[in-house]
């Protein structure tokens, strides 16, 4: 009887230790998955909580820590989109801090130590990070612009700080492949990145690159009809570029000012 009790006790101790050992690496994944589930349901405060918990419970150099920072960055971007632009500065700034930290972290992560089941999540996280940084820099540039309507800001009036932000947005967007889709909001695709890049080039006064970027847009994936003249592409006519870009990015609403001026 004593031997049986001792044997059962050993099994229980071994089993508990085994569960503890297995639960440690799963903690980060658990919170990150819950964070993205909340994010996909537009429960951004809940997503924020899960991603922060994952950050607090995982080593600062781990893949889970990196993925949590990416999730937190995107959560802050979407929070900023839900409120008045004048009140969103804090969220946009926070998104930048999160995504910058993630970008710094990937330099220190040893890819060879990443387990097979985390490999896909890690590389998806990198592309999501670049897309998030492209959006964040562009939003931040508009907020920092001296003109209240950043779309009407001319190339000559841009401050050095704002110009650098737009340039960084472009640089980050170029890191993405043409088949990119934000897996946690499939409405956001490479098309949106191209539209953003075109807008940034236009604001910077680089008409040639703006046109080249615009002509890469897949009009069949926009979800609404576009003027046939725009679908055929634009040449070096800046007024046509602006007209078509307004249709593509804002479905008829043009924030670039009066096109007839």
N, C-alpha and C positions, 0 to 999 in steps of 0.2 A: 504493500500500500504506500509506504514511504517512497519507494523507488518510483512508483507511478506518479505521485504528487511532484517529486523532484523533476521527473521527465517532462511533465506538463508545464511546470514552472519554467524550465529551460526553453521549451517551445514558445511559451508566451513572451518571454524576454527577447528571444531571437526574433520573433514575429514583430514585436513592437519596434525593436531597433531597426528591423528591415523597413518597416513602414516609415519610420522617421527619416531614414537615409533616403528613401525614395521620394518623400514629400518635400525635401529641401529644394532640389532642383526644379520641382514642379510648381512651387509657390509663385515664381515669377511668371511662368506661362499661364497659370490659373488667373492671376490678376490682370494680365495683359489681355487675355481672351475676354474676360468679363468687361474690361475697359472698352474694347472694340465693339462688343455687343451693345453696351450702353450707348456708345458713339453712334452706331448704325440706327439706333432708335431715337436719336436726337436728345438723349439724356446726358448732356455734356457735363453737368456737375457730378453726376454719378461716375461718368467716364474719368473725369479728373481725379476723383477719389481713388479709383482702382489703379490708375497709372502711377499716382503718387505713392500708393502703398507698395507697388512693385518696385519702385525706385528705392524706397526705404528698406525693403527686405532683401535686396540683392546687392552683391558686390559692385562697386562703382566701375569696375572694368569688365563687367560681364555683358554677354549678349542681351540678357534680359533687361539690364539697366539701359542699354542702347535703345532697344525696342520700346521701352517705357517712355523714354525721352521723346522719341518720334511720335508716339501716341499722344503724349501730353502737348506737343507742339501743334499737332493737327486739331486737337480739342480746343486749344486757345484760338486758332484761326477760325474755326466754326463759331465759337462764342462771339468773336469780333463781328462776324457777318450777321449775327442775329440782333445786334443793338445799333443805336444811332452811331454814325461814323465818328462824331465828335467824342463819344464816350468809349470807343473801342481801342484807344491808344494803348491802354494797359495790357489788354489781351494780345494785341499784335506784338508789343514789345516782349511779353512773356513767351510768345511763340518763338520769337527770334532767339531768346536765351535758351529755350529747350532744344531747338534744332541746331543751334550753334554748338551746344554741349554734345549733342549726338554726333555732329560732324567731327568734333575734336576727338571723340571717343573711338571712332572707327580706326584711327591711326594706331591705337594701342591694343586693339583686339587681335589676338593671334588666330587667324583663320583656320590653321591646322588643328586647333583645339575645339572648334565648333563641331558639335555632334551632327550626324547625318540628318536627324529629324528637325534640327534647328537651321539647317543650311538655307533652305528656301525662305524661311521667315526672315533670316538675316539679310539676304540679298533683296528681298521685297522691301524690307525696312530701309535699305539704302536708297532705292529708287523713290520710295515715299518721302524720304528725308529731302532729297533733291527737289522734288515737286513742291513740298511744303516750304522749303527755303525760297524757291522762285516766287511763290505766292506771297510769302511774308515780306520779302524785300520790296516787292511791287506795292503792296498795301502800305508798308511803312513809308515808302517814298512819297506816295500820295498824301499821307498824313503830314509829312514834314515839309511838303511843298508850301512855299509862301502864298501861293494862290489858293483860295478856298476850293476852287474847282480845278483839281490837278490836271484834268483832261484838257483844260484850256491853257495850261502853262506852256509857254513857248520854250524852245530849246535854249534861247539866249538867256532866259530868266532863271534857269535852273541853278540852284546852288551846287557847290561841289559835293556836298553830302548827299543831296537828292540824286544827283547824276550817278554817283558811285552805287547807290542802292539799286537804281534801274539797271545799271551795268551788271551788278552781281546777280540780279534776278535773271537776266538773260544768260549769264554764264552757268547758273544752276540749271536752268531749263534745258540747255544744250546737252546736259548729262543724260537726258532721258531718251529712251528708244521710242520709235514711232508707234509701237503697239502698247504703250503705257496706258494702264487704266488704274485709277485709284480703287483698290479692292474693297475699301470700306464705304465707298460711295461711287458706284459704277457710272453715275452720270458725269463724273469728272474724268475726262480722257485726255489723250495727247492733243486732241483738237483744241481743248481749252488752254493747254500750255502754249500752243501755236498762236492762238488769239492774244494771249497775254504777252508773248514775246513780240508779236507784231505791234501791239499797242506801245510797248516799251521802246521799241526801235523808233516808232513814230514820234513819241514824246522827246526822244533824244535827238531827233532831226535826221536820223539815218533812213531816208526814204528807200534807198536801194535795198537794204537788208529787210526793211519792213515789208516790201513787196515780195521779196523772195520767201519770207516766212509765211505771208498770207497765202501765197500760191501753193503751199504745201497742205493747206486745210482740206480735209475730206468732207465735202459738202453733203454727201449722202448720210453722214452720221450726225448731222446737226439736229434733226428732229423737226425741222420746219423748212418751208420752201425759201429758196434764195433766188434773187434775180439772176436770170440766165447769164447776163453780162458779167456778173461777179463770179459765177461758176466757171466761166471760161478763163478766169484769171485776170489780173490787172497788170498793165505795163507801167511805165514810169510816169503815170498820171496821178499825182498825189491826191487830187480832189476825188477821183474815182476810188482810190484806195480808201480814203476816209469814209466815203459813202458806203462802200461794201463792208468795211470793217464795222461800221455802226450797225449794219443789218445783221452781220454774223454774230457779233459779241453782245448786242443789246436788243436784238430782234426788232429793229425799227427805231429804237430810241438812241439818239446820238448825243453823247456828252462832250463832243469836241467843239461845240459852238455852232453857229449858223454857217452851214455849208455854202450859203449863197453870198457870204461876205466877201 
